[in-house]
Amino acid sequence: MNEIKRKFESFWKEGLPTLAKKLHYYPYFFKIEGEQNPRVVMDNRDVLMLGSNNYLGMTSHPDVKRKAMHAIEEYGVGTTGSRLLNGTMELHLELEKRLARFLGCEQSVVFSTGMQANLGAISSILTEEDEWVISDKANHASIIDGVKLGGISQKHKLIYEHCDMEDLEAKLKLIPKGRGIIITEGVFSMEGDVSPLDHIVDLAGDYDALIYLDDAHGLGVLGNHGRGTCHHLGCQKNIDMIMGTFSKSFASIGGFVAGSEEICNWIKHNARSFIFSASPPPSVCATVLAVLDIIESDDGYQKKLLSISERMRKGLSEAGFHIGCSQSAIIPIIIGNKLKMFEYFNKLFKETPTSVFTNPIRSPAVPIGREMLRTSCMATMNDELVDLALDIITKIGKDLNII
Ligand SMILES: Cc1ncc(COP(=O)(O)O)c(C=O)c1O
């Protein structure tokens, strides 16, 4: 038999997913019915949804749905081509302008996914042998892979300890001034902690480095009307590139990078995941534009999200859970042991009258020893739902000696 085919066969028969399924421990690919709301039907269970990135609850907002449907009526369902050739419609141009204006940048470039935005933008920026990248250890896989795809050698890729400004400075001292790019997330995707961007800005100034900020989980959540982490910390003018996704607060799929005209022009003509991939369909652009319309004029959803998240964080902390340094809509329950984490996930999801769905997170998404259930809140949750979830999480947490 072909050896490559043999690999698939043995993974199918005895790979970890198969073993986990036999033990009824497989925690992935559960089917969700209906909309992504705080209560969903999932795997035929009535579930409290604590595992969504639909932070502002906009996937079900009537105005957003209406505008997305209208875009389909007016422009059809797809673009069938790259932005560079036949895939640029007026909605893409309008969206790029609106995102730039929202963030106080000159321009932005819209990609078909957030992953593609990081892959394409980061790899296209890092082209020369004498350029350096200094990246936070906890950065998302799409950043790590974007750096891998770039044209710099291994020794020009430096990783600093998570949010450790002394280590960042030590790394900056190793490289020639004016040759480095610091890459960090604004809100970190697994633990919901906020990067010390204001300090990073100071160090970048001292060592003449650029800053690339991935604010996938900060947009819509932090800052004035959800303008993100750099607005929250008052350092938006010093960030060279702000990357965001549409798959979280913006309720859709896609991503973008915002910055100066020159940077955006570079990315548009060099990022391979932008040039060699079809552009987002009109309904996606209309969805994001509709969410922008709402959040620019009304910060009620953001405020509700922050207060619901605070209730959840306080409840978990007072119950005795280890929740790291979350300051956002993401709150981890850190278990630190893979098997225990899966056991806890399963009990919460399958063994209570009302199920609680969380995201079971293990290596490589987090370091070994930092296994967790990642929970996240939505603006459309109410206090009763949070309190019910807290009761269930606490009861099972006690049964399993996690608290
Ligand atoms: C920090 C961060 N960056 C980028 C991405 C990729 O975004 P998308 O899922 O929209 O492709 C994610 C998605 O999980 C993320 O958490």
Ligand as a Chemical Component Dictionary entry (heavy atoms), coordinates in Angstrom:
data_LIG
# 
_chem_comp.id                   LIG 
_chem_comp.type                 NON-POLYMER 
_chem_comp.pdbx_formal_charge   0 
_chem_comp.three_letter_code    LIG 
# 
loop_
_chem_comp_atom.comp_id 
_chem_comp_atom.atom_id 
_chem_comp_atom.alt_atom_id 
_chem_comp_atom.type_symbol 
_chem_comp_atom.charge 
_chem_comp_atom.model_Cartn_x 
_chem_comp_atom.model_Cartn_y 
_chem_comp_atom.model_Cartn_z 
_chem_comp_atom.pdbx_ordinal 
LIG C1 C1 C 0 -5.452  36.183 17.921 1  
LIG C2 C2 C 0 -6.017  35.606 16.671 2  
LIG N1 N1 N 0 -5.531  36.006 15.485 3  
LIG C3 C3 C 0 -6.006  35.508 14.330 4  
LIG C4 C4 C 0 -7.001  34.572 14.307 5  
LIG C5 C5 C 0 -7.501  34.020 13.005 6  
LIG O1 O1 O 0 -8.739  34.551 12.727 7  
LIG P1 P1 P 0 -9.888  33.818 11.897 8  
LIG O2 O2 O 0 -10.439 32.722 12.738 9  
LIG O3 O3 O 0 -10.861 34.928 11.696 10 
LIG O4 O4 O 0 -9.285  33.330 10.644 11 
LIG C6 C6 C 0 -7.554  34.144 15.508 12 
LIG C7 C7 C 0 -8.649  33.144 15.489 13 
LIG O5 O5 O 0 -8.912  32.383 16.305 14 
LIG C8 C8 C 0 -7.046  34.660 16.716 15 
LIG O6 O6 O 0 -7.535  34.251 17.888 16 
# 
loop_
_chem_comp_bond.comp_id 
_chem_comp_bond.atom_id_1 
_chem_comp_bond.atom_id_2 
_chem_comp_bond.value_order 
_chem_comp_bond.pdbx_ordinal 
LIG C1 C2 SING 1  
LIG C2 N1 SING 2  
LIG C2 C8 DOUB 3  
LIG N1 C3 DOUB 4  
LIG C3 C4 SING 5  
LIG C4 C5 SING 6  
LIG C4 C6 DOUB 7  
LIG C5 O1 SING 8  
LIG O1 P1 SING 9  
LIG P1 O2 DOUB 10 
LIG P1 O3 SING 11 
LIG P1 O4 SING 12 
LIG C6 C7 SING 13 
LIG C6 C8 SING 14 
LIG C7 O5 DOUB 15 
LIG C8 O6 SING 16 
# 
